[in-house]
Amino acid sequence: MKLGRLNHIGVATPSLEASIAYYRDVMGATIAHEPFDLPAQGVKVCFVDTPGENGTAGTQIELIEPLGENSPIHGFIAKNPAGGQHHMCYEVPDIHEAKAWFEGLGKKVLGEPRIGAHGTLIFFVHPRDMNGVLTEIMETPKEGAH
């Protein structure tokens, strides 16, 4: 098993509106998708697309704002009031095979696979087992996903 492409970088923010403006006006993001609530994860999400080169798409940034004090992102924002990089997300063809592989390596998988913001199955691997980076593993999105 090996990881597929980097799908997105998750950035926690205290304000989706301010972060969308920043990525659009300062960083040159080309598309800001409509923000949406993901109550099962306790977050409000907006994907922005950074510009690529020579007609290619850039890296997608997942902006994540907490949906209240029970959100797992709420604690992150409390420690990092300006927000910041929260996680990196890699694609895999089969989420269950990937979970078994990580567990076989002795990595701490955080919970069972669940539907993520792209509408496909995801899970997270604890940062201490991933060189200090919270890592999201997601099944490669099907056509028409975010």
Contact map, one row per residue, 1 for C-alpha under 8 A:
11100000000000000000000000000000000000000000000000000000000000000000000000000000000000000000000011001000000000000000000000000000000000000000000000
11110000000000000000000000000000000000000000000000000000000000000000000000000000000000000001000000000000000000000000000000000000000000000000000000
11111000000000000000000000000000000000000000000000000000000000000000000000000000000000000111000000000000000000000000000000000000000000000000000000
01111100000000000000000000000000000000000000000000000000000000000000000000000000000000000111100000000000000000000000000000000000000000000000000000
00111110000000000000000000000000000000000000000000000000000000000000000000000000000000000110000000000000000000000000000000000000000000000000000000
00011111100000000000000000000000000000000000000000000000000000000000000000000000000000011110000000000000000000000000000000000000000000000000000000
00001111100000000000000000000000000000000000000000000000001100000000000000000000000000001110000000000000000000000000000000000000000000000000000000
00000111110000000000000000000000000000000000000000000000001111000000000000000000000000011100000000000000000000000000000000000000000000000000000000
00000111111000000000000000000000000000000000000000000000001111000000000000000000000011111000000000000000000000000000000000000000000000000000000000
00000001111100000000000000000000000000000000000000000000000011110000000000000000000011111000000000000000000000000000000000000000000000000000000000
00000000111110000000000000000000000000000000000000000000000011110000000000000000001111100000000000000000000000000000000000000000000000000000000000
00000000011111000000000000000000000000000000000000000000000000111000000010011000001111000000000000000000000000000000000000000000000000000000000000
00000000001111110010000000000000000000000000000000000000000000111100000000001000011100000000000000000000000000000000000000000000000000000000000000
00000000000111110000000000000000000000000000000000000000000000001100000000001000111000000000000000000000000000000000000000000000000000000000000000
00000000000011111110000000000000000000000000000000000000000000001000000000000000000000000000000000000000000000000000000000000000000000000000000000
00000000000011111111000000000000001000000000110000000000000000111000000000000000000000000000000000000000000000000000000000000000000000000000000000
00000000000000111111100000000000000000000000000000000000000000000000000000000000000000000000000000000000000000000000000000000000000000000000000000
00000000000000111111110000000000000000000000000000000000000000000000000000000000000000000000000000000000000000000000000000000000000000000000000000
00000000000010111111111000000000000000000000000000000000000000100000000000000000000000000000000000000000000000000000000000000000000000000000000000
00000000000000011111111100000001000000000000000100000000000000000000000000000000000000000000000000000000000000000000000000000000000000000000000000
00000000000000001111111111000000000000000000000000000000000000000000000000000000000000000000000000000000000000000000000000000000000000000000000000
00000000000000000111111111100000000000000000000000000000000000000000000000000000000000000000000000000000000000000000000000000000000000000000000000
00000000000000000011111111111000000000000000000101000000000000000000000000000000000000000000000000000000000000000000000000000000000000000000000000
00000000000000000001111111111111000000000000000000000000000000000000000000000000000000000000000000000000000000000000000000000000000000000000000000
00000000000000000000111111111000000000000000000000000000000000000000000000000000000000000000000000000000000000000000000000000000000000000000000000
00000000000000000000111111110000000000000000000000000000000000000000000000000000000000000000000000000000000000000000000000000000000000000000000000
00000000000000000000011111111000000000000000000001000000000000000000000000000000000000000000000000000000000000000000000000000000000000000000000000
00000000000000000000001111111100000000000000000001100000000000000000000000000000000000000000000000000000000000000000000000000000000000000000000000
00000000000000000000001110111111000000000000000111100000000000000000000000000000000000000000000000000000000000000000000000000000000000000000000000
00000000000000000000000100011111000000000000000111100000000000000000000000000000000000000000000000000000000000000000000000000000000000000000000000
00000000000000000000000100001111100000000000000111000000000000000000000000000000000000000000000000000000000000000000000000000000000000000000000000
00000000000000000001000100001111110000000000011110000000000000000000000000000000000000000000000000000000000000000000000000000000000000000000000000
00000000000000000000000000000011111000000000011100000000000000000000000000000000000000000000000000000000000000000000000000000000000000000000000001
00000000000000000000000000000001111100000000011000000000000000000000000000000000000000000000000000000000000000000000000000000000000000000000000000
00000000000000010000000000000000111110000001111000000000000000000000000000000000000000000000000000000000000000000000000000000000000000000000000000
00000000000000000000000000000000011111000001110000000000000000000000000000000000000000000000000000000000000000000000000000000000000000000000000000
00000000000000000000000000000000001111100011100000000000000000000010000000000000000000000000000000000000000000000000000000000000000000000000000000
00000000000000000000000000000000000111111111100000000000000000000000000000000000000000000000000000000000000000000000100000000000000000000000000000
00000000000000000000000000000000000011111111000000000000000000000010000000000000000000000000000000000000000000000000000000000000000000000000000000
00000000000000000000000000000000000001111110000000000000000000000000000000000000000000000000000000000000000000000000000000000000000000000000000000
00000000000000000000000000000000000001111110000000000000000000000000001100000000000000000000000000000000000000000001000000000000000000000000000000
00000000000000000000000000000000000001111111000000000000000000000111011110000000000000000000000000000000000000000000000000000000000000000000000000
00000000000000000000000000000000000011111111100000000000000000011110001010000000000000000000000000000000000000000000000000000000000000000000000000
00000000000000000000000000000000001111100111110000000000000000011110000000000000000000000000000000000000000000000000000000000000000000000000000000
00000000000000010000000000000000001111000011111000000000000001111000000000000000000000000000000000000000000000000000100000000000000000000000000000
00000000000000010000000000000001111100000001111100000000000001110000000000000000000000000000000000000000000000000000000000000000000000000000000000
00000000000000000000000000000001111000000000111110000000000111100000000000000000000000000000000000000000000000000000000000000000000000000000000001
00000000000000000001001000001111100000000000011111000000000111100000000000000000000000000000000000000000000000000000000000000000000000000000000000
00000000000000000000000000001111000000000000001111100000111110000000000000000000000000000000000000000000000000000000000000000000000000000000000000
00000000000000000000001000111110000000000000000111110000111110000000000000000000000000000000000000000000000000000000000000000000000000000000000000
00000000000000000000000000011100000000000000000011111001111000000000000000000000000000000000000000000000000000000000000000000000000000000000000000
00000000000000000000000000000000000000000000000001111111111000000000000000000000000000000000000000000000000000000000000000000000000000000000000000
00000000000000000000000000000000000000000000000000111111110000000000000000000000000000000000000000000000000000000000000000000000000000000000000000
00000000000000000000000000000000000000000000000000011111000000000000000000000000000000000000000000000000000000000000000000000000000000000000000000
00000000000000000000000000000000000000000000000000011111100000000000000000000000000000000000000000000000000000000000000000000000000000000000000000
00000000000000000000000000000000000000000000000000111111110000000000000000000000000000000000000000000000000000000000000000000000000000000000000000
00000000000000000000000000000000000000000000000011111011111000000000000000000000000000000000000000000000000000000000000000000000000000000000000000
00000000000000000000000000000000000000000000000011111001111100000000000000000000000000000000000000000000000000000000000000000000000000000000000000
00000011100000000000000000000000000000000000000011110000111110000000000000000000000000000000000000000000000000000000000000000000000000000000000000
00000011100000000000000000000000000000000000001111000000011111000000000000000000000000000000000000000000000000000000000000000000000000000000000000
00000001111000000000000000000000000000000000001111000000001111100000000000000000000000000000000000000000000000000000000000000000000000000000000000
00000001111000000000000000000000000000000000111100000000000111110000000000000000000000000000000000000000000000000000000000000000000000000000000000
00000000011110010010000000000000000000000000111100000000000011111000000000000000000000000000000000000000000000000000000000000000000000000000000000
00000000011110010000000000000000000000000011110000000000000001111100000010000000000000000000000000000000000000000000000000000000000000000000000000
00000000000111110000000000000000000000000011100000000000000000111110000010000000000000000000000000000000000000000000000000000000000000000000000000
00000000000011000000000000000000000000000111000000000000000000011111101111000000000000000000000000000000000000000000000000000000000000000000000000
00000000000000000000000000000000000010100111000000000000000000001111111001000000000000000000000000000000000000000000000000000000000000000000000000
00000000000000000000000000000000000000000100000000000000000000000111111001000000000000000000000000000000000000000000000000000000000000000000000000
00000000000000000000000000000000000000000000000000000000000000000111111001000000000000000000000000000000000000000000000000000000000000000000000000
00000000000000000000000000000000000000000100000000000000000000000011111101000000000000000000000000000000000000000000000000000000000000000000000000
00000000000000000000000000000000000000001110000000000000000000000111111111100000000000000000000000000000000000000000000000000000000000000000000000
00000000000000000000000000000000000000001100000000000000000000000100011111110000000000000000000000000000000000000000000000000000000000000000000000
00000000000100000000000000000000000000000110000000000000000000011100001111111000000000000000000000000000000000000000000000000000000000000000000000
00000000000000000000000000000000000000000000000000000000000000000111111111111100000000000000000000000000000000000000000000000000000000000000000000
00000000000000000000000000000000000000000000000000000000000000000000001111111110000000000000000000000000000000000000000000000000000000000000000000
00000000000100000000000000000000000000000000000000000000000000000000000111111111001000000000000000000000000000000000000000000000000000000000000000
00000000000111000000000000000000000000000000000000000000000000000000000011111111111000000000000000000000000000000000000000000000000000000000000000
00000000000000000000000000000000000000000000000000000000000000000000000001111111100000000000000000000000000000000000000000000000000000000000000000
00000000000000000000000000000000000000000000000000000000000000000000000000111111100000000000000000000000000000000000000000000000000000000000000000
00000000000000000000000000000000000000000000000000000000000000000000000000011111111100000000000000000000000000000000000000000000000000000000000000
00000000000001000000000000000000000000000000000000000000000000000000000000001111111000000000000000000000000000000000000000000000000000000000000000
00000000000011000000000000000000000000000000000000000000000000000000000000001001111100000000000000000000000000000000000000000000000000000000000000
00000000001111000000000000000000000000000000000000000000000000000000000000011001111110000000000000000000000000000000000000000000000000000000000000
00000000001110000000000000000000000000000000000000000000000000000000000000000001011111000000000000000000000000000000000000000000000000000000000000
00000000111100000000000000000000000000000000000000000000000000000000000000000000001111100000000000000000000000000000000000000000000000000000000000
00000000111100000000000000000000000000000000000000000000000000000000000000000000000111110000000000000000000000000000000000000000000001000000000000
00000000111000000000000000000000000000000000000000000000000000000000000000000000000011111000000000000000000000000000000000000000000011110000000000
00000101110000000000000000000000000000000000000000000000000000000000000000000000000001111100000000000000000000000000000000000000000011110000000000
00000111110000000000000000000000000000000000000000000000000000000000000000000000000000111110000000000000000000000000000000000000000000111100000000
00111111000000000000000000000000000000000000000000000000000000000000000000000000000000011111000000000000000000000000000000000000000000111100000000
00111110000000000000000000000000000000000000000000000000000000000000000000000000000000001111100000000000000000000000000000000000000000001111000000
01110000000000000000000000000000000000000000000000000000000000000000000000000000000000000111111001000000000000000000000000000000000000001111000000
00010000000000000000000000000000000000000000000000000000000000000000000000000000000000000011111000000000000000000000000000000000000000000011000000
00000000000000000000000000000000000000000000000000000000000000000000000000000000000000000001111111000000000000000000000000000000000000000011000000
00000000000000000000000000000000000000000000000000000000000000000000000000000000000000000001111111100000000000001000000011000000000000001110000000
00000000000000000000000000000000000000000000000000000000000000000000000000000000000000000000011111110000000000001000000000000000000000000000000000
10000000000000000000000000000000000000000000000000000000000000000000000000000000000000000000011111111000000000000000000000000000000000000000000000
10000000000000000000000000000000000000000000000000000000000000000000000000000000000000000001011111111100000000000000000000000000000000001000000000
00000000000000000000000000000000000000000000000000000000000000000000000000000000000000000000001111111110000010000000000000100000000000000000000000
00000000000000000000000000000000000000000000000000000000000000000000000000000000000000000000000111111111000000000000000000000000000000000000000000
10000000000000000000000000000000000000000000000000000000000000000000000000000000000000000000000011111111100000000000000000000000000000000000000000
00000000000000000000000000000000000000000000000000000000000000000000000000000000000000000000000001111111111110000000000000000000000000000000000000
00000000000000000000000000000000000000000000000000000000000000000000000000000000000000000000000000111111111110000000000000000000000000000000000000
00000000000000000000000000000000000000000000000000000000000000000000000000000000000000000000000000011111111000000000000000000000000000000000000000
00000000000000000000000000000000000000000000000000000000000000000000000000000000000000000000000000001111111000000000000000000000000000000000000000
00000000000000000000000000000000000000000000000000000000000000000000000000000000000000000000000000000111111100000000000000000000000000000000000000
00000000000000000000000000000000000000000000000000000000000000000000000000000000000000000000000000000111111110000000000000001100100000000000000000
00000000000000000000000000000000000000000000000000000000000000000000000000000000000000000000000000000110011111000000000000001100100000000000000000
00000000000000000000000000000000000000000000000000000000000000000000000000000000000000000000000000100110001111110000000000111100000000000000000000
00000000000000000000000000000000000000000000000000000000000000000000000000000000000000000000000000000000000111110000000000111100000000000000000000
00000000000000000000000000000000000000000000000000000000000000000000000000000000000000000000000000000000000011111000000000110000000000000000000000
00000000000000000000000000000000000000000000000000000000000000000000000000000000000000000000000000000000000011111100000000100000000000000000000000
00000000000000000000000000000000000000000000000000000000000000000000000000000000000000000000001100000000000000111110000011100000000000000000000000
00000000000000000000000000000000000000000000000000000000000000000000000000000000000000000000000000000000000000011111000111100000000000000000000000
00000000000000000000000000000000000000000000000000000000000000000000000000000000000000000000000000000000000000001111111111000000000000000000000000
00000000000000000000000000000000000000001000000000000000000000000000000000000000000000000000000000000000000000000111111111000000000000000100000000
00000000000000000000000000000000000001000000100000000000000000000000000000000000000000000000000000000000000000000011111100000000000000000000000001
00000000000000000000000000000000000000000000000000000000000000000000000000000000000000000000000000000000000000000011111100000000000000000000100011
00000000000000000000000000000000000000000000000000000000000000000000000000000000000000000000000000000000000000000011111110000000000000000000100011
00000000000000000000000000000000000000000000000000000000000000000000000000000000000000000000000000000000000000000111111111000000000000000111110000
00000000000000000000000000000000000000000000000000000000000000000000000000000000000000000000001000000000000000001111001111100000000000000110000000
00000000000000000000000000000000000000000000000000000000000000000000000000000000000000000000001000000000000000001111000111110000000000011110000000
00000000000000000000000000000000000000000000000000000000000000000000000000000000000000000000000000100000000011111100000011111000000000011100000000
00000000000000000000000000000000000000000000000000000000000000000000000000000000000000000000000000000000000011100000000001111100000001111000000000
00000000000000000000000000000000000000000000000000000000000000000000000000000000000000000000000000000000001111000000000000111110110001111000000000
00000000000000000000000000000000000000000000000000000000000000000000000000000000000000000000000000000000001111000000000000011111110011100000000000
00000000000000000000000000000000000000000000000000000000000000000000000000000000000000000000000000000000000000000000000000001111111111100000000000
00000000000000000000000000000000000000000000000000000000000000000000000000000000000000000000000000000000000000000000000000000111111110000000000000
00000000000000000000000000000000000000000000000000000000000000000000000000000000000000000000000000000000001100000000000000001111111100000000000000
00000000000000000000000000000000000000000000000000000000000000000000000000000000000000000000000000000000000000000000000000001111111111100000000000
00000000000000000000000000000000000000000000000000000000000000000000000000000000000000000000000000000000000000000000000000000011111110000000000000
00000000000000000000000000000000000000000000000000000000000000000000000000000000000000000000000000000000000000000000000000000011111111000000000000
00000000000000000000000000000000000000000000000000000000000000000000000000000000000000110000000000000000000000000000000000000111011111100000000000
00000000000000000000000000000000000000000000000000000000000000000000000000000000000001110000000000000000000000000000000000011110010111110000000000
00000000000000000000000000000000000000000000000000000000000000000000000000000000000000111100000000000000000000000000000000011110010011111000000000
00000000000000000000000000000000000000000000000000000000000000000000000000000000000000111100000000000000000000000000000001111000000001111100000000
00000000000000000000000000000000000000000000000000000000000000000000000000000000000000001111001001000000000000000000000001111000000000111110000000
00000000000000000000000000000000000000000000000000000000000000000000000000000000000000001111001000000000000000000001000111100000000000011111100000
00000000000000000000000000000000000000000000000000000000000000000000000000000000000000000011111000000000000000000000000111000000000000001111100000
00000000000000000000000000000000000000000000000000000000000000000000000000000000000000000011110000000000000000000000000100000000000000000111110000
00000000000000000000000000000000000000000000000000000000000000000000000000000000000000000000000000000000000000000000011100000000000000000111111010
00000000000000000000000000000000000000000000000000000000000000000000000000000000000000000000000000000000000000000000000100000000000000000001111110
00000000000000000000000000000000000000000000000000000000000000000000000000000000000000000000000000000000000000000000000000000000000000000000111110
00000000000000000000000000000000000000000000000000000000000000000000000000000000000000000000000000000000000000000000000000000000000000000000011111
00000000000000000000000000000000000000000000000000000000000000000000000000000000000000000000000000000000000000000000011000000000000000000000111111
00000000000000000000000000000000100000000000001000000000000000000000000000000000000000000000000000000000000000000000111000000000000000000000000111
